[in-house]
Amino acid sequence: MGVIETDYLVVGAGAAGMAFTDELIAQSDADVVMVDRRDRPGGHWNDAYPFVRVHQASANYGVNSRRLGRDAVDTTGPNAGYYERATGVEICDYFWRVLDDHLLASGQVRFLPKCDYRGDWSNEHTVRSLLTGHTTTVRVRRRVVDGTYLEVQVPATHRPAFTVDAEVELIPVGRLVGLAEPPAGFTVLGAGKTAMDACCWLLEHGVEPDRIRWVRPNDAWILDRAALQPLTLLAGTIEAIADWTECLAEAGSVADLFRRLEEKGGLFRLDPRVEPSAFRGPILSQGEMAALRQIEQVVRQGRVRHLGADRIVLDGGEIPTTRGEVHVDCTASGFRSAPARPIFEPGRITLQSLIGGFTTCYAALVGFVEAARNDDNDRNRLCEPVPQVFLAGDWLPMMRGILRSSALHAAEPDLAAWSDQRRLSLTCGLSEQTDEPRVAAALGRWAAHAEAALKNADALRPPGPTRPGSGPASRGCGPGRPGRWR
């Protein structure tokens, strides 16, 4: 058994772990050991389906020290008019280069690939090689950093929760690109962003809408990609957040809130006849929405329980199928559901988002706060986590997170500067646009409604167990300158 010492042991070299480590060493002389079960950084991106792209703009994804892509607006294709979105292959290459060219080259970071963390997240820290079985004790002088708390479940490594007959053609979404013969039809299983991507990919490749059947156990509210654009398109983003804040401040009920958001264009639904019950933050362009609305064979009978050779058994009944049909499994849950917990604890940091999304931005921010502050009470005050979004009502804590964190950070000069200057921040460069009429007007509306919106975010939440991070609203909240595979 070997022994190594370090200031920080970062468990997980996925997107969050990489963003945290990058910012930590930029702000301090800390020594860091990173450990991961894979042989390379990038986490779930190494297992992603071939046509996946990052949901948000590349300009706000990755690590702060290295640009991802060209910060360019696409001029063709379904993303035309919006900032480019990197492919999974590009992201894997990006994280590999960040590790080699920056983290390891700094002399502050060591990387232990193909190793499993076997510690207790408290005092005992050991890692075991998945190739040799060799165990190493890690003596941590400051903290262990959990970058796996919200571990992502992806289709390639997911196993469906339903039973499958042996003769059924069930494939993970990534195997769509390998089909060699046209099937009788396509049945897409799942309601999330992966299923949306699969349907869009099929349509883009010439599959007629009537050859696609979409088994959607629930409908979801969808964000307009125009509302989350950085850099030269930032004015539209500030206007969207101002709209969301105003809607929340004036809503008399949750139903009224969603009616207002939909009227403002803040949220969309695929079928105007169906009230969505889910919200997991999917982001689509208007072109993608129009394409998905062409699919008329939508099955809403709950989740799949059994996939047979001639029938699919669901919570609410059965539908026929055939052996010639390709069934595309898109039921992986994405982020693991886990309750929010304090990010900073004695000897431990648990990476989470402050709004329920934009994971790399907030992992980097946690790294900055760890280096810039000396007291965990102060750190946790500035970094209050929000659980991952799943249900429609989760819009409320998400908006509360946006309003609260923007206000707190605006009151701290170093955090305000960080949000304005670091590439991962969606509001990067805002200070240079505040005199632009659209931005100035939106910032004014945001500030005018922020306090009332925060109060309503708590008042409208349905009764039930209180999630960590959902306490009383803070005052003074203006913008932060403002089966088996076949």
C-alpha positions in Angstrom: 0.0 0.0 0.0 1.4 3.4 -1.0 0.8 6.8 0.6 0.5 10.2 -1.0 -0.3 13.6 0.4 -2.2 16.5 -1.1 -4.2 19.6 -0.2 -7.3 18.5 -2.1 -8.5 15.1 -3.3 -11.0 15.6 -6.2 -13.1 12.5 -6.8 -14.4 12.5 -10.3 -12.7 14.2 -13.3 -16.0 14.9 -15.0 -17.1 18.4 -16.1 -17.7 19.6 -12.5 -14.5 18.2 -11.1 -12.5 19.7 -13.9 -14.1 23.2 -13.7 -13.6 23.2 -9.9 -9.9 22.2 -10.1 -9.1 24.6 -12.9 -10.5 27.6 -10.9 -8.9 26.5 -7.6 -5.4 26.3 -9.0 -5.9 29.6 -10.8 -6.7 31.3 -7.4 -4.3 29.5 -5.1 -1.1 27.4 -4.9 -3.1 24.3 -3.8 -1.8 20.9 -4.6 -4.6 18.7 -6.1 -4.9 14.9 -6.8 -7.8 14.0 -9.1 -9.1 10.4 -9.3 -11.5 8.9 -11.7 -12.7 5.4 -12.7 -12.2 6.2 -16.3 -8.9 6.4 -18.1 -9.4 10.0 -19.2 -11.2 13.1 -18.0 -14.7 14.2 -19.2 -16.9 12.0 -17.1 -20.2 11.0 -18.8 -19.2 12.7 -22.1 -16.9 9.7 -22.8 -20.1 7.5 -23.0 -22.4 9.9 -24.7 -24.3 9.1 -27.9 -22.6 10.2 -31.1 -24.9 13.1 -32.1 -25.2 14.7 -28.6 -24.3 18.3 -28.2 -23.9 20.4 -25.0 -27.3 21.8 -24.2 -26.1 25.4 -23.6 -23.7 27.5 -25.6 -20.1 26.3 -25.7 -19.1 29.8 -24.7 -20.3 29.1 -21.2 -19.2 25.4 -20.8 -16.1 23.7 -19.8 -13.4 25.4 -17.6 -12.5 29.0 -17.3 -8.9 28.8 -18.4 -9.6 27.5 -21.9 -12.2 28.5 -24.5 -14.4 25.7 -26.0 -15.0 26.3 -29.7 -14.7 29.7 -31.4 -17.4 31.7 -29.6 -19.1 32.0 -32.9 -22.8 32.2 -33.9 -23.9 29.3 -36.2 -25.2 30.4 -39.6 -26.7 27.1 -40.8 -28.5 24.1 -39.5 -31.0 23.8 -36.6 -28.8 26.0 -34.4 -28.6 28.9 -36.8 -28.7 32.3 -35.1 -27.4 30.9 -31.8 -23.9 30.4 -30.3 -22.3 27.1 -31.3 -22.8 24.0 -29.2 -19.9 21.6 -29.1 -20.4 17.9 -29.9 -19.6 15.1 -27.5 -16.4 14.3 -29.4 -15.3 17.9 -29.2 -15.9 18.1 -25.5 -14.0 14.9 -24.8 -11.0 16.2 -26.7 -11.3 19.6 -24.9 -11.2 18.1 -21.4 -8.2 15.9 -22.4 -6.3 19.0 -23.6 -7.3 20.9 -20.5 -5.9 18.1 -18.4 -2.6 17.8 -20.3 -1.9 21.3 -21.3 -3.1 23.2 -18.2 -3.8 21.1 -15.1 -0.9 18.7 -15.3 1.4 21.3 -16.8 0.8 23.6 -13.9 2.7 21.2 -11.5 -0.2 21.6 -9.0 -2.3 18.6 -10.2 -1.8 14.9 -10.4 -4.3 12.6 -12.1 -5.0 9.0 -11.1 -7.0 7.3 -13.8 -8.8 3.9 -13.6 -9.0 4.3 -9.9 -11.9 4.0 -7.5 -12.3 6.1 -4.4 -12.8 3.8 -1.4 -12.8 6.4 1.5 -15.5 7.6 3.9 -15.6 11.2 2.7 -14.4 12.2 6.1 -11.1 11.0 7.5 -10.1 7.9 5.6 -9.2 8.3 2.0 -8.0 5.4 -0.2 -8.0 4.8 -3.9 -7.8 1.4 -5.5 -6.6 0.8 -9.1 -9.2 -1.0 -11.2 -6.4 -2.6 -13.2 -3.9 -3.8 -10.6 -5.9 -3.8 -7.4 -3.2 -1.7 -5.8 -4.4 0.5 -3.0 -3.1 3.9 -2.2 -3.8 5.9 1.0 -4.3 9.6 0.4 -3.6 12.0 3.2 -5.7 15.1 2.6 -4.5 18.3 4.3 -7.6 20.3 3.5 -10.6 18.7 1.8 -11.9 15.8 -0.3 -14.1 17.2 -3.1 -17.0 15.0 -4.2 -17.6 15.6 -8.0 -19.8 12.5 -8.2 -22.7 13.6 -6.0 -24.9 14.4 -9.0 -23.4 11.6 -11.2 -25.0 11.5 -14.6 -26.7 8.4 -16.0 -26.3 8.1 -19.7 -28.0 5.8 -22.3 -24.8 3.8 -23.0 -24.3 2.7 -19.4 -27.9 2.6 -18.4 -30.0 -0.5 -18.1 -33.8 -0.1 -18.6 -36.1 -0.5 -15.6 -38.5 -2.6 -17.6 -38.3 -6.3 -18.7 -37.6 -7.1 -22.4 -38.4 -10.2 -24.4 -35.3 -11.7 -26.1 -36.6 -11.3 -29.7 -37.3 -7.5 -29.3 -35.0 -5.0 -31.0 -34.1 -2.6 -28.2 -31.2 -0.3 -28.7 -29.6 2.6 -26.8 -29.9 5.9 -28.6 -26.3 5.8 -29.6 -26.8 2.8 -31.8 -29.1 4.6 -34.1 -26.1 5.7 -36.2 -25.1 2.1 -36.8 -28.4 0.8 -38.3 -27.7 -0.9 -41.6 -31.3 -1.7 -42.7 -34.5 0.4 -42.5 -36.8 -0.9 -39.8 -40.6 -1.1 -40.0 -40.6 2.0 -37.7 -39.1 3.7 -34.7 -40.5 3.7 -31.2 -38.7 6.2 -29.0 -39.1 5.5 -25.3 -38.7 8.4 -22.9 -39.7 12.0 -22.5 -36.5 13.9 -21.8 -33.9 15.7 -23.8 -32.3 12.5 -25.0 -35.6 11.4 -26.6 -36.0 14.9 -28.1 -32.5 14.6 -29.5 -33.3 11.2 -31.0 -36.5 12.3 -32.6 -34.8 15.4 -34.0 -31.9 13.3 -35.4 -34.3 10.9 -37.1 -36.2 13.8 -38.7 -33.0 15.5 -39.8 -32.0 12.3 -41.5 -35.2 12.0 -43.6 -37.3 9.7 -41.5 -41.0 10.6 -42.1 -42.8 11.8 -38.9 -45.4 9.1 -39.3 -42.7 6.4 -39.0 -41.8 7.6 -35.5 -43.9 6.7 -32.4 -43.0 8.5 -29.2 -43.8 6.9 -25.9 -43.8 10.0 -23.5 -44.8 9.1 -19.9 -45.1 12.9 -19.2 -44.8 16.2 -21.1 -42.2 18.7 -20.1 -41.9 22.5 -20.1 -39.1 23.5 -22.5 -36.8 26.6 -22.4 -36.3 28.6 -25.6 -32.6 28.6 -26.6 -32.9 32.3 -27.5 -33.3 33.0 -23.7 -29.9 31.5 -22.8 -27.5 33.2 -25.1 -24.2 34.8 -24.1 -21.9 37.5 -25.4 -23.3 39.6 -28.2 -26.8 38.0 -27.7 -26.8 38.7 -24.0 -29.5 41.3 -24.2 -32.1 38.7 -25.0 -31.0 36.6 -22.0 -31.3 39.5 -19.6 -34.8 40.3 -21.1 -35.8 36.7 -20.6 -34.7 36.7 -16.9 -36.5 40.0 -16.4 -39.7 38.4 -17.9 -39.3 35.3 -15.6 -38.9 37.6 -12.6 -41.9 39.7 -13.4 -44.1 36.7 -14.0 -43.1 35.1 -10.7 -43.6 38.4 -8.8 -47.2 38.8 -10.2 -48.4 35.2 -10.2 -51.3 34.3 -8.0 -50.8 30.6 -8.2 -48.5 28.0 -9.8 -51.0 27.6 -12.7 -51.1 31.3 -13.2 -47.3 31.5 -13.1 -46.9 29.0 -16.0 -49.7 30.7 -17.9 -47.7 34.0 -17.7 -44.4 32.4 -18.5 -45.9 30.7 -21.6 -47.5 34.0 -22.7 -44.2 35.8 -22.3 -42.4 33.1 -24.3 -40.3 32.0 -21.3 -41.5 28.4 -21.5 -43.0 26.3 -24.3 -44.8 23.0 -24.5 -44.8 20.6 -27.4 -48.6 20.0 -27.3 -50.8 23.0 -26.4 -53.5 20.6 -25.4 -51.4 18.9 -22.6 -50.4 20.5 -19.4 -46.7 19.5 -18.7 -45.9 18.0 -15.3 -42.1 17.9 -15.7 -39.4 20.4 -15.9 -35.8 19.2 -16.3 -34.4 22.2 -18.1 -34.5 21.1 -21.8 -33.4 23.8 -24.2 -34.7 23.8 -27.7 -34.7 26.2 -30.6 -38.0 27.2 -32.3 -37.0 25.1 -35.3 -36.5 22.0 -33.2 -39.8 22.6 -31.5 -41.5 22.8 -34.9 -39.9 19.6 -36.0 -40.9 17.6 -32.9 -44.5 18.8 -33.3 -44.7 16.9 -36.6 -44.7 13.6 -34.7 -48.3 12.8 -34.1 -48.0 9.3 -32.8 -47.5 10.2 -29.1 -48.3 7.6 -26.5 -49.2 8.9 -23.0 -50.0 5.9 -20.9 -47.2 6.2 -18.3 -43.9 4.4 -18.1 -43.0 1.2 -19.9 -43.2 -1.9 -17.7 -42.6 -4.7 -20.3 -41.4 -4.6 -23.9 -42.7 -7.7 -25.7 -42.5 -9.1 -29.2 -46.0 -7.9 -30.1 -47.0 -5.5 -27.3 -45.7 -2.8 -25.0 -47.1 -2.9 -21.5 -47.3 0.5 -19.8 -48.7 1.9 -16.5 -51.9 2.8 -18.2 -52.5 0.0 -20.7 -50.9 -1.8 -23.7 -50.0 -0.8 -27.3 -49.1 -3.1 -30.1 -45.6 -3.4 -31.6 -43.8 -5.7 -34.0 -40.5 -7.5 -34.3 -39.6 -5.2 -37.2 -39.8 -2.1 -35.1 -36.7 -0.6 -33.6 -37.3 0.5 -30.0 -34.9 3.3 -28.9 -34.3 3.4 -25.2 -34.0 7.0 -24.0 -35.1 6.4 -20.4 -31.8 7.1 -18.6 -32.6 9.6 -15.9 -29.7 12.0 -16.5 -28.6 13.7 -13.2 -29.1 11.4 -10.2 -31.8 12.7 -7.8 -30.1 13.7 -4.6 -31.1 16.1 -1.9 -29.1 19.4 -1.6 -26.6 19.3 1.2 -24.2 22.0 2.4 -21.4 22.5 -0.2 -18.7 23.3 2.3 -18.3 21.0 5.4 -15.3 20.2 7.5 -12.9 18.3 5.3 -15.4 18.0 2.5 -16.8 19.9 -0.5 -19.8 18.5 -2.4 -20.1 20.1 -5.8 -23.7 21.1 -6.7 -25.4 23.8 -8.7 -26.8 27.0 -7.2 -29.7 27.2 -9.6 -30.3 23.5 -10.7 -28.2 23.8 -13.9 -25.1 25.3 -15.4 -23.0 22.8 -13.5 -19.5 23.8 -14.7 -20.1 27.5 -13.9 -21.1 26.8 -10.4 -18.4 24.2 -9.8 -15.8 26.8 -10.9 -17.5 29.4 -8.6 -17.2 27.0 -5.7 -13.5 26.7 -6.4 -13.2 30.5 -6.4 -15.1 30.8 -3.1 -13.0 28.1 -1.5 -9.8 30.0 -2.3 -11.2 33.5 -1.6 -13.0 33.0 1.7 -11.8 31.6 5.1 -15.0 30.7 6.8 -17.4 27.9 5.9 -20.4 29.8 7.2 -19.6 32.6 4.8 -18.9 30.2 2.0 -22.2 28.4 2.4 -24.0 31.7 2.6 -22.7 32.6 -0.8 -23.1 29.1 -2.3 -26.5 27.8 -1.4 -27.3 24.7 -3.5 -30.5 24.0 -5.3 -31.6 20.4 -6.0 -31.8 19.2 -9.6 -35.0 20.1 -11.4 -37.4 17.3 -12.2 -41.0 18.5 -11.8 -42.8 21.6 -13.1 -42.9 23.1 -9.6 -39.1 22.9 -9.5 -39.2 26.1 -11.6 -39.7 27.9 -8.3 -36.5 26.9 -6.5 -34.6 27.4 -9.8 -35.8 31.0 -10.0 -35.1 31.5 -6.3 -31.6 30.3 -6.9 -31.1 32.7 -9.8 -32.5 35.7 -7.8 -30.8 34.9 -4.5 -27.3 34.1 -5.9 -27.3 37.1 -8.2 -28.1 39.4 -5.3 -25.6 37.9 -2.9 -22.8 38.0 -5.5 -23.6 41.5 -6.6 -23.0 42.6 -3.0 -19.5 41.1 -3.0 -17.0 43.0 -5.2 -14.8 40.0 -6.0 -17.8 37.8 -6.9 -19.4 40.5 -9.0 -16.2 40.8 -10.9 -15.9 37.1 -11.3 -19.4 36.8 -12.8 -18.6 39.7 -15.2 -15.2 38.5 -16.3 -15.1 34.7 -16.3 -16.2 32.9 -19.5 -18.4 30.3 -17.7 -20.7 32.9 -16.4 -23.8 33.5 -18.5 -23.6 37.2 -17.7 -19.9 37.5 -18.7 -19.3 40.9 -20.2 -22.6 42.4 -18.9 -20.9 45.5 -17.5 -19.9 46.5 -21.0 -23.6 46.4 -22.1 -25.5 48.1 -19.3 -25.9 51.3 -21.3 -27.4 49.5 -24.2 -31.2 50.4 -24.1 -32.5 46.8 -24.2 -30.2 45.7 -21.4 -30.8 48.8 -19.2 -34.6 48.4 -19.5 -34.4 44.7 -18.7 -32.1 45.2 -15.7 -34.6 47.8 -14.4 -37.5 45.4 -14.6 -35.4 42.6 -13.0 -34.5 44.9 -10.1 -38.0 46.2 -9.7 -39.6 42.8 -9.3 -36.8 40.7 -7.7 -37.9 41.1 -4.1 -41.6 40.3 -4.7 -40.5 37.4 -6.9 -38.4 35.9 -4.2 -41.2 36.1 -1.7 -43.6 34.5 -4.1 -41.1 31.7 -4.9 -41.5 30.6 -1.3 -45.3 31.4 -1.0 -46.3 29.4 -4.1 -44.4 26.3 -3.3 -46.8 23.4 -2.5 -46.8 22.1 1.1 -44.5 19.2 1.8 -41.1 18.4 3.1 -38.8 21.3 2.8 -35.8 20.8 0.6 -32.4 22.0 1.9 -31.7 25.4 0.4 -35.4 26.5 0.4 -35.4 28.7 3.5 -36.8 32.2 3.9 -36.1 34.6 1.0 -33.2 37.1 1.3 -34.0 40.8 0.9 -32.4 43.3 -1.4 -32.3 41.1 -4.5 -31.4 43.1 -7.5 -29.6 41.7 -10.5 -26.0 40.7 -10.1 -24.9 43.7 -12.1 -26.9 42.2 -11.7 -33.5 -5.7 -19.8 -30.3 -6.3 -22.1 -29.3 -4.6 -25.2 -30.1 -6.4 -28.4 
